[in-house]
Amino acid sequence: MRTMRMVGLAVAALLLCSTAWPQQASDFLLQETVTLGEGWRGFLDLEFLTNALLTLMLAAALGAVVAYHPKRTQAADTFEEIEAPKVFILYSVIGALIGIMVVKYGLVVGFVLFGIGGLIRFRTILQSANLTGHVIFVTLIGLSCGLDLPHVAVLATAFGFVLIAILDARVTYRIEVRALPAERTMEAAAAYRALLEQQRCRIKSEKKNPERQRVSFIFQCPRNVTREDVEGLLQSKIDAGLKGSVDWEVD
């Protein structure tokens, strides 16, 4: 008897839900869409724009404090480790931008960003963390546009443009010189290093491998010195008896 009563209650509840559900679904579909963003009027909110700019600047500055910690920079000797500070700063700014949007416009934005982050993480294959950071940053800019937040998109674009210009003011190169003369590998390495230093290039790392007649350099050049300039000098200024085959990697 008790079982029959429970079955009867379940059937009654099911019938009630089946009667009420179409009306609820209809109300949900017909309800007026509410726009999350402020549209172009957001450019008039100077207080918000000022606070957002200061927040992005603070995030970049604090990210730089951690990124350029003396202990970390002294221990960096690979291409990825030397370029890591740029990634740290860029991701710090990305975090600040996400925080600004979530605090201002609610946690719904946070769930959207979480989903987009998962898509980028598992569906986008890029060569470096720096490029991944750029992709995430421009994705947030596009999301701002789609959420009717053009003022946030424009502010983030302007700040990101300046930030990238500062971070990439010096291009980092990695060259590996192979097939050096077996008996003069160390002399050849010194000649390549001296030529780079003559061009005011900053040597960040140098690794010699006399057994395999190789030497590699990671360095940064001044703005007015291009890869073509350095490549031409390495071809023309190194003595023929010390010259090897140069492979390039650029970030």
C-alpha positions as CSV (number, residue, x, y, z in Angstrom):
1,M,0.0,0.0,0.0
2,R,2.8,2.4,0.9
3,T,4.5,1.6,-2.4
4,M,1.3,2.3,-4.3
5,R,1.0,5.7,-2.6
6,M,4.6,6.6,-3.5
7,V,4.0,5.6,-7.1
8,G,0.8,7.7,-7.2
9,L,2.6,10.7,-5.9
10,A,5.4,10.3,-8.4
11,V,2.9,10.1,-11.3
12,A,1.0,13.2,-10.0
13,A,4.2,15.1,-9.8
14,L,5.2,14.1,-13.3
15,L,1.8,15.2,-14.7
16,L,2.1,18.5,-12.9
17,C,5.6,19.1,-14.3
18,S,4.5,18.1,-17.7
19,T,1.7,20.6,-17.5
20,A,3.9,23.4,-16.1
21,W,7.0,22.9,-18.2
22,P,5.7,24.1,-21.6
23,Q,4.6,27.3,-20.0
24,Q,8.0,27.8,-18.3
25,A,9.8,27.0,-21.5
26,S,7.6,29.4,-23.4
27,D,8.2,32.2,-20.9
28,F,12.0,31.6,-21.0
29,L,12.1,31.8,-24.8
30,L,9.9,34.8,-25.0
31,Q,11.6,36.8,-22.3
32,E,13.3,40.0,-23.4
33,T,17.1,39.6,-23.9
34,V,19.0,41.8,-21.5
35,T,22.3,43.2,-22.8
36,L,25.2,42.8,-20.5
37,G,27.4,45.6,-21.7
38,E,26.9,49.4,-21.7
39,G,27.6,49.8,-25.4
40,W,29.2,53.0,-26.7
41,R,28.1,54.9,-23.6
42,G,30.8,53.1,-21.7
43,F,33.3,55.6,-23.1
44,L,31.6,58.2,-21.0
45,D,32.4,56.3,-17.8
46,L,35.8,58.0,-17.3
47,E,36.1,56.8,-13.7
48,F,35.8,53.2,-14.7
49,L,38.3,53.6,-17.6
50,T,40.8,55.4,-15.3
51,N,40.5,52.7,-12.7
52,A,40.8,49.9,-15.3
53,L,43.9,51.5,-16.8
54,L,45.6,51.9,-13.4
55,T,44.7,48.2,-12.6
56,L,46.4,47.0,-15.9
57,M,49.4,49.2,-15.2
58,L,49.7,47.8,-11.6
59,A,49.4,44.2,-12.9
60,A,52.1,44.8,-15.5
61,A,54.4,46.4,-12.8
62,L,53.9,43.6,-10.3
63,G,54.3,41.0,-12.9
64,A,57.6,42.5,-13.9
65,V,58.8,42.5,-10.3
66,V,58.4,38.7,-10.2
67,A,59.4,38.1,-13.8
68,Y,62.7,40.0,-13.5
69,H,63.7,38.8,-10.0
70,P,67.5,38.7,-9.9
71,K,67.7,35.1,-8.8
72,R,65.5,34.0,-11.7
73,T,67.3,36.0,-14.4
74,Q,70.7,34.9,-13.2
75,A,69.7,31.2,-13.5
76,A,68.1,31.5,-16.9
77,D,70.2,30.0,-19.6
78,T,67.7,28.5,-22.1
79,F,65.8,30.3,-24.8
80,E,62.5,29.7,-23.1
81,E,63.7,30.8,-19.7
82,I,65.2,34.0,-21.0
83,E,61.9,34.9,-22.8
84,A,59.7,33.9,-19.8
85,P,59.5,37.4,-18.2
86,K,57.5,38.6,-21.2
87,V,55.1,35.8,-20.7
88,F,54.8,36.4,-17.0
89,I,53.9,40.1,-17.5
90,L,51.5,39.4,-20.3
91,Y,49.6,36.8,-18.3
92,S,49.5,39.1,-15.3
93,V,47.8,41.7,-17.5
94,I,45.4,39.0,-18.9
95,G,44.4,38.1,-15.3
96,A,43.8,41.7,-14.4
97,L,41.6,42.2,-17.5
98,I,39.6,39.1,-16.6
99,G,39.2,40.4,-13.0
100,I,38.0,43.8,-14.3
101,M,35.3,42.2,-16.4
102,V,34.1,39.8,-13.7
103,V,34.0,42.4,-11.0
104,K,32.2,44.9,-13.2
105,Y,29.9,42.6,-15.1
106,G,29.4,39.5,-13.0
107,L,30.5,35.9,-12.7
108,V,28.7,35.0,-16.0
109,V,31.7,36.5,-17.8
110,G,34.0,34.4,-15.7
111,F,32.3,31.2,-16.8
112,V,32.5,32.3,-20.5
113,L,36.2,33.0,-20.0
114,F,36.7,29.6,-18.4
115,G,35.2,27.9,-21.4
116,I,37.2,29.9,-23.9
117,G,40.4,29.2,-21.9
118,G,39.7,25.5,-22.1
119,L,39.1,25.7,-25.9
120,I,42.4,27.6,-26.4
121,R,44.3,25.2,-24.1
122,F,43.2,22.0,-25.8
123,R,42.4,23.0,-29.3
124,T,45.1,25.6,-30.2
125,I,48.6,24.5,-30.9
126,L,51.2,27.3,-30.8
127,Q,55.0,27.3,-30.8
128,S,55.5,29.3,-27.6
129,A,53.8,30.5,-24.4
130,N,54.3,34.0,-25.7
131,L,52.1,33.4,-28.7
132,T,49.5,31.6,-26.6
133,G,49.4,34.7,-24.4
134,H,48.8,36.9,-27.4
135,V,46.0,34.6,-28.6
136,I,44.3,34.8,-25.2
137,F,44.7,38.5,-25.1
138,V,43.1,39.1,-28.5
139,T,40.4,36.6,-27.6
140,L,39.5,38.7,-24.5
141,I,39.4,41.8,-26.8
142,G,37.0,40.1,-29.1
143,L,34.9,38.8,-26.2
144,S,34.7,42.4,-24.9
145,C,33.3,43.5,-28.3
146,G,30.8,40.6,-28.4
147,L,29.6,41.5,-24.9
148,D,28.9,45.1,-26.0
149,L,31.9,46.5,-24.0
150,P,33.7,48.5,-26.7
151,H,35.3,50.8,-24.2
152,V,36.9,47.8,-22.5
153,A,38.0,46.4,-25.8
154,V,39.6,49.7,-26.9
155,L,41.4,50.2,-23.6
156,A,42.8,46.7,-23.6
157,T,43.9,47.0,-27.2
158,A,45.7,50.3,-26.6
159,F,47.4,49.0,-23.4
160,G,48.3,45.7,-25.0
161,F,49.8,47.5,-28.1
162,V,52.1,49.6,-25.9
163,L,53.0,46.7,-23.6
164,I,54.0,44.5,-26.5
165,A,56.0,47.3,-28.1
166,I,57.9,47.7,-24.8
167,L,58.4,43.9,-24.2
168,D,59.5,43.3,-27.8
169,A,61.8,46.3,-28.1
170,R,64.7,44.0,-28.2
171,V,64.3,40.8,-30.2
172,T,65.9,37.7,-28.8
173,Y,67.9,35.5,-31.2
174,R,69.4,32.1,-30.7
175,I,72.1,30.9,-33.1
176,E,73.9,27.6,-33.2
177,V,77.1,27.5,-35.0
178,R,78.0,24.0,-36.3
179,A,80.9,22.3,-38.1
180,L,83.5,24.5,-36.5
181,P,87.2,23.6,-37.1
182,A,88.0,20.7,-34.7
183,E,91.2,22.2,-33.4
184,R,90.0,25.8,-33.2
185,T,86.5,25.5,-31.7
186,M,87.2,27.7,-28.7
187,E,89.0,30.3,-30.9
188,A,86.0,30.3,-33.3
189,A,83.5,30.7,-30.4
190,A,85.5,33.7,-29.1
191,A,85.5,35.2,-32.6
192,Y,81.7,34.9,-32.9
193,R,81.2,36.4,-29.5
194,A,83.5,39.3,-30.1
195,L,81.7,40.2,-33.4
196,L,78.3,40.1,-31.6
197,E,79.6,42.3,-28.8
198,Q,81.0,44.8,-31.4
199,Q,77.4,45.3,-32.6
200,R,76.4,46.0,-29.0
201,C,74.4,42.8,-28.8
202,R,73.7,41.6,-25.3
203,I,74.9,38.0,-24.8
204,K,72.4,36.3,-22.5
205,S,73.8,32.7,-22.8
206,E,76.7,31.0,-24.4
207,K,77.2,27.2,-24.6
208,K,80.3,25.6,-26.1
209,N,80.5,22.0,-27.2
210,P,84.1,21.3,-28.4
211,E,83.5,17.6,-28.7
212,R,80.9,18.2,-31.4
213,Q,82.5,21.4,-32.8
214,R,79.5,23.5,-31.9
215,V,78.7,26.7,-30.0
216,S,75.4,28.4,-29.3
217,F,74.5,32.0,-28.3
218,I,71.3,33.6,-27.1
219,F,71.5,37.3,-27.5
220,Q,69.5,40.5,-27.9
221,C,70.4,43.3,-30.4
222,P,69.7,47.0,-30.3
223,R,66.7,48.3,-32.3
224,N,68.8,49.5,-35.2
225,V,70.5,46.2,-35.7
226,T,68.5,43.7,-37.6
227,R,68.9,39.9,-38.1
228,E,70.0,40.6,-41.7
229,D,72.7,42.9,-40.4
230,V,74.1,40.3,-38.0
231,E,73.8,37.5,-40.5
232,G,75.8,39.5,-43.1
233,L,78.5,40.3,-40.6
234,L,78.8,36.7,-39.5
235,Q,79.3,35.7,-43.1
236,S,81.7,38.4,-44.1
237,K,83.7,39.3,-40.9
238,I,84.5,35.8,-39.5
239,D,87.8,34.4,-40.7
240,A,87.3,31.6,-43.2
241,G,89.4,29.3,-41.0
242,L,87.0,29.8,-38.1
243,K,83.7,29.9,-39.9
244,G,80.9,27.4,-39.3
245,S,77.3,26.8,-40.3
246,V,74.8,29.1,-38.5
247,D,71.3,28.1,-37.6
248,W,68.9,30.8,-36.4
249,E,65.9,30.8,-33.9
250,V,64.0,34.0,-33.4
251,D,61.4,35.1,-30.8
